[in-house]
Amino acid sequence: MFSKTLPFDREFIEKLAEQYPTPFYLYDEKTLRRNARLFTESFAWNTGFKEFFAIKANPNPELLKILKTESLGGDCSSLPELLICERVGMNGEEIMFTSNNTPATEFIKAKKLGAIINLDDLAHLEFLEHHAGLPDLISFRWNPGALRDVESVIGNPVEAKYGLTTDQIFEGFAMAKRKGIKRFGLHTMVASNMLQNEFFHYTAKTVFELVLEIERRVGVRIEFVNLGGGFGVAYRPEQTPLDLKRVAEMIHEEYDKLIIPSNLSPLKIFTESGRLVAAESGTLLTRVIHEKNIYKRYIGVDACMANLMRPGMYGAYHHITALGKPEHSGLAVETVDVVGSLCENCAKFAVDRALPKIEIGDLLAIHDAGAHGYAMGFQYNGKLRCAELLLQENGTVRMIRRAETPDDYFATLILK
């Protein structure tokens, strides 16, 4: 049986639970900083490199403050995400705003903040000009269409709603140039949670080749390329983690082959990972409150799909550790479904999972929940979202978001 490690033990969590009842998220600052530094160190060869943390992965301002001290920016696609960046002190080109069927008010705020505006459609250029005015710097998002042997969680790019076709990319930069824009960037994002190093090599190569073609055909010099996110996490303990340092080396090799001989250097490299930066830092802690034996054995916990949607939404795997019960201890192993109380049969954290013998009162740690965990929460079934806690580098814990109460649930209702 494979296992994963945690920066705490059962005794630590039991004491914590006396003050903060389960379920709750616990984020480890050391892990968050380590993963942020992995990006900046891996791409240190590129002058101007920047990782724009995908705010959608985890929008807690206290975590973003930590990432800002590690020189990360913020990747946004909504007004509240822009406001979060503003409130933690990010501004100007520390913010990347990628349009996605965007309302005018959001373009206006992005322009006011001086964010890098990354357009998702050819028509958005005139829409932006009409409602907010054109900035000095514009980026376009490229949808490359059919890809070579790509296993993408977000699907075949041909079927995706995002980005401009290759022909539209040339047209878009030509239009922007005619309108007097002086600075240009290129963005693409074609996959999610990829663990194959070679995929990112292939992506960089195709983007660099497009940069050369844009310069040749349109006379536009690209200032930066944003290679997007998609950097995967080894959610299953038996998986081989992505080697980000090797990925950066492979991208460097293509840069030296294509960009430098074409006199297009320096070309800044940007990324926009949320998952690889934050996922491993977060753990959802929950307590076993029921057990049920019918056609299967069910372990009922006090967390539910409203706290972590990914397993129920699309069958995503999250490793589960029963605290205080080592997975290789020789304890009896049972096959169970770990479930919450939401009134949907898909609301399960694990299906047919082999775990040590579980008893009511046990604490379960659901791993790698720091990205797309709390952020995807909801209030269906009247469920209330849990607290978020931060395990600081000095070993102390502080609350960075309180648990919701019934008053929060009713706060936006107009009752007569």
Secondary structure, DSSP 8 states (H G I E B T S, - for coil): ------SS-HHHHHHHHHHS-SSEEEEEHHHHHHHHHHHHHHTTTSTT-EEEEEGGG---HHHHHHHHHTT-EEEE-SHHHHHHHHHTT--GGGEEEE-SS--HHHHHHHHHHT-EEEESSTTHHHHHHHHT---SEEEEEE---S-SS---TT--GGG-S-SB-HHHHHHHHHHHHHTT--EEEEEE---SSB--HHHHHHHHHHHHHHHHHHHHHH-----EEE----B----STTS----HHHHHHHHHHHIIIIITTTT----EEEE--SHHHHGGGEEEEEEEEEEEESSSEEEEES--TTT--HHHHH-----EEETTS-TTS---EEEEEEE-S-SSTT-EEEEEEEEE---TT-EEEE-S-TTTTGGG---GGG----EEEEE-TTS-EEEEE----HHHHHTT----
